[in-house]
Amino acid sequence: MNTQFKAARAENYRVSDRSAADIRYLVIHFTANDGDTAKNNADYFAREAPGVSAHFFVDEKEIWQSVREKDIAWHCGTRGMYFHPYCRNANSLGIELCSRKQGEKYYFAPETVKNARNFVRSLMKKYDIPLANVVRHYDVTHKNCPAPFVEDAAAWQSFKAGLIQLTKEKNMTEKQVKQLIARAKTVYDTAESVPEWGRGTVDKLLSGDFLRGTDGKLALSEEMLRVLVVLDRAGAFDR
């Protein structure tokens, strides 16, 4: 699928000259609209100056680019606390999926998910980005974004598992691919379900109000749990 380009206003991003090696993460977002299109969003950021941005917008039929990949979009920064040790605006690309709404719940049309999966896979190949470096906005700042992939963590794990299945990850054996898929699908919804090696960290984060669930569920992937344990051991949550 071809990507069409319409530049965002200069107030919405930072001009840079990043090399391919500087881009290490792909961050998935949602537009939090109901039935919008990729072009709608590109038009909006070209017209308005909200002081935020993303590189790409994906809908059921099209992909539009708003910020050039060498430039830095403002999509996953925070004035609060980071929950990912490395992913930042400066080393990532932001990809927004256009959403729909039913009642109070947002969802993605299947065609949007399919287009996003294929597009993300192409970016992974272009920048040599591993599966572990495809993350949600939630994984970086704990914002409820993209809501359909945060409130339904299994849908997110299915999305990531689909990335593995699309490529079979070069130089990996079938056994290793199956192990990655199984790991991607592992989600901990309660503190009690967390394995012993991560229980102390989760208990600390819950008691210190660093970690909050959604709809009573932690929706914590194994990948994110490992990151939080590493941060905890480095003293990031000590007060």
C-alpha positions as CSV (number, residue, x, y, z in Angstrom):
1,M,0.0,0.0,0.0
2,N,1.4,3.4,-1.0
3,T,1.9,6.1,1.6
4,Q,0.7,9.6,0.8
5,F,2.3,12.6,2.3
6,K,1.0,15.9,3.6
7,A,3.3,17.8,5.9
8,A,2.2,18.8,9.4
9,R,2.6,22.4,10.4
10,A,6.1,23.2,11.7
11,E,4.7,23.9,15.2
12,N,3.8,20.2,15.6
13,Y,7.2,18.5,15.4
14,R,10.9,19.0,15.5
15,V,13.0,19.2,12.4
16,S,15.9,16.7,12.7
17,D,18.3,14.7,10.5
18,R,18.0,11.3,12.1
19,S,19.7,8.4,10.4
20,A,18.1,5.0,10.0
21,A,20.2,3.8,13.0
22,D,18.6,6.4,15.2
23,I,15.1,4.9,14.8
24,R,14.8,2.0,17.2
25,Y,11.2,1.9,18.2
26,L,7.7,1.9,16.6
27,V,5.0,3.2,18.9
28,I,1.4,2.4,18.2
29,H,-1.4,4.9,19.0
30,F,-5.1,5.5,18.2
31,T,-6.8,8.6,17.1
32,A,-9.6,8.4,19.6
33,N,-12.1,9.4,17.0
34,D,-15.1,7.7,15.6
35,G,-14.9,6.8,11.9
36,D,-12.1,9.2,11.0
37,T,-9.7,8.6,8.1
38,A,-6.0,8.8,7.7
39,K,-6.4,11.8,5.3
40,N,-8.7,13.6,7.9
41,N,-5.8,13.5,10.3
42,A,-3.1,14.5,7.8
43,D,-5.3,17.5,6.9
44,Y,-5.9,18.4,10.5
45,F,-2.2,18.5,11.4
46,A,-1.4,20.4,8.3
47,R,-4.0,23.0,9.3
48,E,-3.9,23.2,13.1
49,A,-1.1,23.6,15.6
50,P,-2.0,21.4,18.7
51,G,1.7,20.9,19.4
52,V,1.6,17.1,19.0
53,S,2.0,14.8,16.0
54,A,2.6,11.4,14.6
55,H,4.5,10.2,11.6
56,F,1.8,8.0,10.1
57,F,-2.0,7.5,10.1
58,V,-3.6,4.3,9.0
59,D,-7.2,3.6,8.2
60,E,-9.2,0.9,6.4
61,K,-8.0,2.0,2.9
62,E,-5.1,4.4,3.1
63,I,-1.9,5.4,4.9
64,W,-1.0,9.1,5.2
65,Q,2.3,10.4,6.4
66,S,2.4,13.7,8.3
67,V,6.0,14.0,9.6
68,R,9.0,12.8,7.7
69,E,10.8,9.9,9.3
70,K,14.0,11.8,9.8
71,D,12.1,14.4,11.8
72,I,10.9,13.9,15.4
73,A,7.2,13.8,16.0
74,W,5.8,14.6,19.4
75,H,3.8,11.4,20.1
76,C,5.1,9.6,23.2
77,G,6.7,12.2,25.4
78,T,5.4,12.9,29.0
79,R,5.8,15.4,31.7
80,G,5.2,12.6,34.2
81,M,7.0,9.3,34.5
82,Y,8.3,7.1,31.7
83,F,7.5,3.4,32.1
84,H,9.9,2.3,29.3
85,P,13.6,2.7,29.9
86,Y,14.6,3.6,26.3
87,C,11.7,4.5,24.0
88,R,11.3,8.2,23.4
89,N,10.2,10.6,20.7
90,A,13.8,11.0,19.5
91,N,14.3,7.3,18.7
92,S,10.9,6.3,17.5
93,L,8.2,6.6,14.9
94,G,4.6,7.2,15.9
95,I,1.9,5.3,14.0
96,E,-1.8,6.2,14.7
97,L,-4.6,3.8,13.8
98,C,-7.9,5.4,13.0
99,S,-10.6,4.2,15.3
100,R,-14.4,3.6,15.5
101,K,-16.6,3.7,18.6
102,Q,-19.5,1.6,19.8
103,G,-21.1,3.0,22.9
104,E,-18.3,4.1,25.1
105,K,-15.7,1.6,23.7
106,Y,-13.3,2.3,20.8
107,Y,-12.4,-0.4,18.4
108,F,-10.4,-0.9,15.2
109,A,-12.0,-2.1,11.9
110,P,-10.3,-5.4,10.9
111,E,-9.1,-3.8,7.7
112,T,-7.3,-1.1,9.7
113,V,-5.6,-3.7,11.8
114,K,-4.5,-5.6,8.7
115,N,-3.1,-2.5,7.0
116,A,-1.3,-1.5,10.1
117,R,0.2,-4.9,10.6
118,N,1.5,-5.0,7.1
119,F,2.8,-1.4,7.3
120,V,4.5,-1.9,10.7
121,R,6.1,-5.0,9.3
122,S,7.5,-3.0,6.4
123,L,9.0,-0.5,8.9
124,M,10.5,-3.2,11.0
125,K,12.3,-4.5,7.9
126,K,13.3,-1.0,6.7
127,Y,14.9,-0.1,10.1
128,D,15.8,-3.5,11.3
129,I,13.5,-3.2,14.4
130,P,12.9,-6.3,16.5
131,L,9.5,-7.4,17.6
132,A,10.2,-6.3,21.2
133,N,10.6,-2.7,20.0
134,V,7.1,-2.5,18.6
135,V,5.3,-1.0,21.6
136,R,2.1,0.8,22.6
137,H,1.9,4.4,23.8
138,Y,0.7,2.8,27.0
139,D,4.0,0.9,27.4
140,V,5.9,4.2,27.4
141,T,3.8,6.5,29.5
142,H,0.8,4.4,30.7
143,K,-1.6,6.5,28.8
144,N,-4.7,4.5,27.7
145,C,-3.5,4.5,24.1
146,P,-4.3,2.7,21.9
147,A,-7.4,2.0,23.9
148,P,-8.5,-1.1,21.9
149,F,-5.0,-2.6,22.4
150,V,-4.8,-1.6,26.1
151,E,-8.3,-2.5,27.3
152,D,-8.1,-5.8,25.3
153,A,-4.5,-6.9,25.9
154,A,-5.1,-10.1,24.0
155,A,-5.9,-8.1,20.9
156,W,-2.5,-6.4,21.2
157,Q,-0.7,-9.7,21.6
158,S,-2.6,-11.1,18.6
159,F,-1.4,-8.0,16.6
160,K,2.2,-8.7,17.6
161,A,1.9,-12.4,17.0
162,G,0.7,-11.6,13.5
163,L,3.9,-9.7,12.9
164,I,5.9,-12.8,13.7
165,Q,3.7,-15.0,11.5
166,L,4.1,-12.6,8.6
167,T,7.8,-12.9,8.5
168,K,8.9,-16.0,10.4
169,E,11.7,-13.7,11.7
170,K,14.8,-14.2,9.6
171,N,17.3,-16.7,10.9
172,M,14.9,-18.1,13.5
173,T,13.9,-21.7,13.8
174,E,10.3,-22.8,13.8
175,K,10.6,-23.6,17.5
176,Q,11.9,-20.1,18.3
177,V,9.1,-18.5,16.3
178,K,6.5,-20.6,18.3
179,Q,8.2,-19.6,21.5
180,L,8.0,-15.9,20.6
181,I,4.3,-16.2,19.7
182,A,3.6,-17.9,23.0
183,R,5.5,-15.2,24.9
184,A,3.7,-12.4,23.0
185,K,0.3,-13.9,24.0
186,T,1.3,-14.0,27.7
187,V,-0.7,-11.3,29.6
188,Y,-1.0,-10.9,33.4
189,D,-4.3,-9.3,34.5
190,T,-3.8,-9.6,38.3
191,A,-0.9,-9.4,40.7
192,E,-1.6,-13.0,41.7
193,S,-1.0,-14.2,38.1
194,V,2.4,-12.6,37.9
195,P,5.3,-15.1,38.2
196,E,7.4,-15.1,41.3
197,W,10.3,-13.3,39.6
198,G,8.1,-10.3,38.9
199,R,5.8,-10.3,41.9
200,G,7.8,-8.1,44.1
201,T,8.1,-5.4,41.4
202,V,4.4,-5.5,40.7
203,D,3.4,-5.3,44.4
204,K,5.7,-2.3,44.8
205,L,4.3,-0.5,41.8
206,L,0.7,-1.1,42.8
207,S,1.3,0.0,46.4
208,G,3.2,3.1,45.2
209,D,0.5,4.0,42.6
210,F,3.1,3.7,39.8
211,L,1.0,0.9,38.1
212,R,-2.7,1.2,37.4
213,G,-4.9,-1.3,35.6
214,T,-7.7,-0.7,33.2
215,D,-11.2,-2.0,34.0
216,G,-9.8,-3.8,37.0
217,K,-7.1,-5.6,34.9
218,L,-3.4,-5.0,34.8
219,A,-3.1,-6.1,31.1
220,L,0.6,-6.4,31.6
221,S,2.5,-8.3,28.9
222,E,5.5,-10.4,29.7
223,E,7.7,-8.1,27.7
224,M,6.5,-5.1,29.8
225,L,6.9,-7.0,33.0
226,R,10.5,-7.8,32.2
227,V,11.2,-4.1,31.5
228,L,9.6,-3.0,34.8
229,V,11.7,-5.6,36.8
230,V,14.8,-4.2,35.2
231,L,13.8,-0.7,36.1
232,D,13.0,-1.7,39.6
233,R,16.4,-3.4,40.1
234,A,18.0,-0.2,38.8
235,G,16.2,1.8,41.6
236,A,13.9,3.7,39.2
237,F,10.9,3.3,41.6
238,D,12.7,4.0,44.8
239,R,11.5,7.0,46.7
